[in-house]
């Protein structure tokens, strides 16, 4: 019999009526060129006679097609598919004993922008695929922009930034076929066991969250917090979802990918339009330098987590998203997040991946948006009226600001150019790292202890069964038997029974233990 199952129908929401709502609240204005000249006609070009050639003097047409030809900018090389919203962060708890940043002063409210995304897919790809989710937060603080460029997972696939590009290549398209290639995905995994922790998280139920509103966000890296006494602690940031965790079953996720590829984006937009505003509570885990030194692993390893039993969560505040963007391209596509943007009191740690991102994110914005991307309104720290940007940086393409008027453009000077007026308050905390400058190999730095805890203690029986099923369904798509065998051999290091079940389901032999 033919399959008579009807497709899952999407309930109409505010996003479906956006144009109707616009019509109700706006009147039609006089059409103009980009330079403001009113137009008398917009449906026909100027030609020599009704059937003759067009004229280059038809500037309204020339201007329009030139602009159209340049509408697209380079999409993000990762996290291309996403959606976002504005809101507010309120510091509800006093943490002045560990951090001097004004954004955390109790009862302070700060405007925020959040952008959620998938990682590997292109801008037009489905947002219900099995993939980590980006969880980028931009706070317009009184001390400049704070970007917490987070994910919905507390760990990552690699611990060294030199491997990041290689990992992303393995998740993207085959360079010859231009198709997604499971052989690439699993060959990278089998060759880099440090990815085990993140792979287990990815292939668990949380690998496909139900939209953007029902997932946690994690700063993932270890950061440094400094108080006004110049004392510091190491911290992990946790945005805990107040709506509760919800995930999508794989079968439904595949249907949605075909029928509603923008499911997560529309869910976020419609919820906010209906005043069902999503929120997340921010917590931190803190460790003193002495505690960090005693950890049985590198505390700056992005493939590891801090135990919440040993380092309990401490509440900081709440982020609520309550405002949809007025224009997606201007406010979401052009948003530029960089972990290098931190106010005084929040600093980087020696985490190698974090150190690599400090450069990489700023660099990609220069390529994607241009040298003056900080002047784009969504990125401009002067969105906060308490902030005044004073630099000696000048000019460049699309310098659309005041360019610092007639202020001297060199430092130091005697003509009242910007000065360092409060070094004790704003100077970065001193670091005390030392050692041999070399390529220190950490590829085999305990890749299985924490994944074992995740498999044996975090997941229940149902979660373990789903994990195995999800891995089998994807791994069996590999056409190279040796990649399947090597991948199962790596996973068997997590738990012997886990490895045996995978080997049986995938019809491969586990290597004999020496």
N, C-alpha and C positions, 0 to 999 in steps of 0.2 A: 504493500500500500504506500501511496505517496505520503510524505511527511506533511501533516496538516497543522503542525504547531505554528501558531501565530507569533510574529515577532513581538518582542517586549516593547510596548508602546511607551513613549516618553510623555509624562504628564506635562501639559503646558505650564510654563512658569513665567516670571517677570522678564526673563531674557527673551522669551518668544514675543513679548509685547513691547520691546524697547522702542521700536519705531513709532508705534501707536502712542506710547507715553510721550515721546518727543514731540509728536504732532500736537498733542493736547496742550503742551506747555510752551510752544514756540510758534512764532509766525514766520512766514517765508520772507527772507530778506532779499534785497536787490543783489543779483549775481554780479560778481566783479572778476577781474583778473587778480593774480597774486599781488599785484602792485596797486590794487584799489580802483582801477578804471572800471566804471559800470559797463556791463555788456548789454547789447540790444538783441543778441541772438546767440544760441548755444547749440543748435542742432545741425547747422550746416557750415561748411568751410567756404572760403572765397575761391572761386574758379573763374577762368576765362570762358564765359558762357556756361550754360547749364551742363554741358558735356566736356568742357575743356579742362586743362591742367590747373592744379592749384598754384597759388602764389606764395612765395616766402614772406611776403609782406603781411600775411595773415598771422599777426603776432599772437592773438589769443589762442589759436590752434597750436602754433609752434611752442608756446610756453606750456600749454597743457600736456602735449605729448612728451616734451622733454622732462617735465616733472614726473609723468607717469613712468617713463623709462628708468627713473632713478628712485622709485618709491621704496624698493627693497634695500635693506642693509644686510650685511653678513649676519646670519643667525648665530646664536651661541653654539660653540663647538660641542659643548655639553649643556644639558639642561635647556634645550631649545624649546620644548613644549611645556608651557606653564600658564598659570593664571595668578592673579594677585588682588589685593585689596588694601585699603588704608584703615587705620584704627588708632588706638591709644594704648600705651603701656603705663600702668600705674604701679609705683613702688609701694607695696602694702606693708613691708616689714623693714625694720632698721638693720642694715648690714654695714653700718659705718665703721664697725670694728675691724672689717676686713677690706673695705673698698671705699675710696674717696670720690669715685665718679658721681657727679651731681645727678645723673639719671637714676641713681639708686637712693637718693635722699627720700626718706619716708614721705608719702603722700604726693610726691612729684608725679605729674602726668606728662607724658611725652608722646608726640605724634609718631606713628610708625607706618611703614609699608612692609607688607609681607608678600613674597612671591614663592609659590609652590610649583614644583615641576617634576617631570621624569628626567632621567639622566641621558640615556642612549639615543632615544628617538628624535626624529626631526620635528620641526615646528608643527607640521600637519599630522603627526603620528597620533595614535590612540593613547589616552592617559589612564587606561585600565590594564596596562601590561605589567608583567612581573619585572620590577625595576626599582631601585631605590628612588625615593622622592626627595627633591631639594626642598629646603625649608629656610629660605633666606629672609632675614629680618633687617630692615633699615630703620634706625631710630634717629630722629632729628633732635639731638640733645642740645642743651645749652653750651656744650663744649665741643660742638661739631658732630659729624656723622659717626654713629656706631653701626657697623655692619657685622651681624653675626650670621655668617654664611654656613648654615647648618644643613643637616639631612634628617630623615626620619629613622636613621639607624645610628646607634651609639659608636659604631666602629666603621672601618672602611676596608677595602680589598687589599691595599698595599700600605707599607709603612715608610717607603722611600719615594720621594717625588720623581726620581729618575725612572721609576716604573709606571708612573701615572699615565703618561701618554701611551705606553704600550698596552696598559689595561684598557683604556678607552678604545684604542684601535681594535682590540679583540671583541669589543661589544658592538662596534659599528659594522659597516658593510664590507664584504669581501672586495678587495680592490679590483678584481677582474670581473666577477659576476655581478657586483653591486647588490648582492643579496645578503641577508643576515645568515651567518654561518655558525651552527653549533660546534663544529670542529674547532673554530677559532676560540670560542668562549671556553670550552672545556680543556683545550690544549693549554691555554694560558693558566687555567686553574691547576691542572695537574703539574704544571711546571713551576708554579708559585704557591706552595702550600700555605704561605702567610695569608692567603685569601680565604682560608677555611672558615674562620669565624663569620665573616660577612656573607659568604655563600650560604651557610646554614641559616642565617637570619633571612636572607633573600628568598630562599626556597621554603621557608616556613610560611604559615598563614599570613604573617605580617608583610610578606613580599608583595601583596596586592591590596593596599589599603582601600577602604570604601571612600573614595574621593579624597579631598585634601583636609576635610574638617575632622576626620576621625583617626588621626595619627599623632604621635608624639613628635617633637623636634629635639634634636641633640646637637650641641656645639661640637661634639665628638672629640675634638682636640682637647688637650690640656692647655689652659690659659693661666695667666698670672694676674692676681688682684693685689693692689697696693693700697694701703690706708694712708691717712694724713700724717702718720708717724714714720712713714717710709718702711713699714713692715709689710711682708708679702706672704701670700699663700698661693698654692696651685689650685685651680678650680676646673670643674666640668659643668657646663650649662645644660639644663634639662627643661624643655618646654613640655609640660604634661597637659595632654588634651582634656579639657573639661567636658567634652561631649561624650567621652568614652571611646575606647578603641573598637573599630569595626573594620572587618576585612571582607573582601569579595571572594566567593568561591571561584576556583579556576574556570569551571565551565561557564558560569555567568559572565566572568570577566572577558572571556573570548567572544561571547555574544555581544556584549556591550562594545567591545573594540570594533566590531563591524557595524553595529546599529547606532551606537551613541559614542563615537570616538572622543567627543569632548565632554564626557560624563562628569569628570571631576571639576572641570572648569565651570560648567553650567550649574552644578550642584552648589559650588561656592557662591557664584553670582546670585543665584536665586534665593539662597538662604539669607544673604545679607539684604537683598531687596525686600524680603518678607520680614525683616527685623529679627530674624532668628540668628542673631550675631554669634559666631563661633568665638571661643576664647581658650586661652592656654595659660596655665600658671607656671611661672618661671621659678625653678629651684636651682641651687648650686650644690655641688659636692666640693668640699674643701679638704686639702691636705697640707700640712706644714712641710717645709723642706726636709725636715728630719724624718717625717713619716714617709715622704716620697722616696727618700734614700733607702728605707728599709723594705720597700715593696719587693716582692719576689720577681718582678718584671720591670721593664723600663716604663716609668710612668708617662713617658712622652711617646709611647708607641700607639699609633692610631688603630691598631688591630686589637687593642686591649681596652677593658673597662675597669673602673674603680668599683670595688665591692660596695653595695649600698648598706650592707651590714656594718662594715668597718668605717665607711664614710657616708653617713646618712644624708638624705636630701634636706636642704635648708631652704625654706620659702623666701622668695624675694619680691614677687609682684605678679601682676596679671596683665596679659595682652588680650585685648578685645578688638576684633575686626568689625567695623560698622559702616564702612563707606566703600562702595564699588568705584572703580576707576571711571572717570568721565570719558577717557579715550585710551584704548588699550595700547596703541603704539606709543603714544607720548609718555604714558605713565608706567607701563609694565615692560614693553619691549625695549624701551630706552633706559630702563633702570639698570644701574651699574653697581654691583655689590663687590666689595673687596674686604677680606679679613684684615687687611692692613689698616682699615679705618677703625680706630679705637680711641675713645676719649681718655684723658688722664685717669689712671686708676685701673685700667684694663690693658694688659700687655700680652705679648706673645711669649710662648715657652720655647724650649729647644726642640719641640716636636718637628721632625724633619719635613713631614708633609705640610704642616702649617707654615714653616719657613718657606717652602717652595711656593705655596699659594700666595704668600705676601707679595711675591713678584708677579706670578703668572696672571692673577686676576686683574691687576692694574694694567698689565701689558695687553691683555686681550681687549680691554675697553678702549685702549688707544687705537687698536685695529678696527674695532667694530663701530665705535661711536666718535672717535676723533680726540685730539689732544685737549679740547676744552669740554669734554663730556661732563665735567663737574658743574658747568653752567646750565646744563639742561635742567629745567625746574625740578624734576623728580629727584635729581641727584644733588641739588644745590643746598649746602648746609645753611645758607641764609634764608631758607624756608622757615627756619626758626628765627624770629625777629630778635632774639637775644644774641645771635651770632653775627659777627662782622669778620669777613675773611680779609686778611691783610697779608699779602705775600709779595715777593719780588719776581714772581713769574709773570710773563708778559706775552701778548700777541698769540700767534698760531691761528690755524684755520678755525672759522666759526667762533671768533672771539666776539661774542654778542653782549658782553657785559660792559661795565664802565672802564675795564682795563686799568683800574686803579688811578684813573684821571692823570694828574700831573705829579703824582707821588714819585720820589726818586726810585730808580729801578736797580739800585746796587746797594749792597750792605758791606760794611757799615757806612753811614753818612751822617752829616751834621745838619740835615734839612728836614728833620722830623719824619723820616721814613719809619716804618714799623720797627719796634725795639723789643727785645726780650726783657720784660719788666718784672717777672716773678719766677726766676729759675727754680727756686726751691719747690714751688708748687707744681710746675709743669715738666721738670726734667724727668726723663725716664728712670726707672729703678735700675740701679747698677746690676750687671750680671757678673758671674764669677766662673764662667766655663773655661776650661783649659784642657789641653791634650794634643795629641799628634794630628796634624792635618793630613788626612788620608781617606780613602774610600773604605770606610768601616762596614764590613759585611754583616748584616743582621737578618739575612734571609731565613735562617733557621732558629730564630730567637723565640723558642717555645710557641709553636704554632697550634698546639692542640689542647693545652690545659683548659683554657677558657671556653673553647668550642665544646669540650667534653662536659663542662658544667652546664652550658646552654642546652645540650642535647639531653643530658641525664636528669637535670634538676629544674630547668626553666620550662621546658616543654613537658606536657603530660602525654599519656599514651596516645590520645587522639592527635595531638600536635606532632608527635613523632611519626605516626602513620601518614599524616598529610605530608610531612617533610620528605619521607621516603618516596611517596607517590609522585610528588612534584619533581624531585630529582630524576626519578626513573623516566618520567614522561619527556623531559628535556634531554637527558643524557642519551637516551636511546635513539635520538635523532642524529647522533654522530655517525658518520659513515666509516670512521677509522676505528677498528676494534681496539687497537692499542690505547687510544685516548680514553675509551670507556674503562678499560682495565686499569690504567694509571690513575684515573680520577677516583675509582672505587678504592684503590689501594691507599690513596691519600685519606679518604674519608674513613677508612677502617682504623686509622690511627686515633680517631675521635672515640669510637666505641666499637669493640669487636663484633658484637651482635648487629650493630648498624651496618658495618661493612659486609657481614655475611648476608643480610637481607638484600642489600643492594646487589651483591654478586649473584645471588640466586635469581633475582628479578631480571637482571641484565645478562644473565648467562655468561659470566666471566669467572675465571679462577682468581682467587686472592693469592698473592705471593706468600710462600711459606715463611714463617717467622724464623729468623736466624737464632 
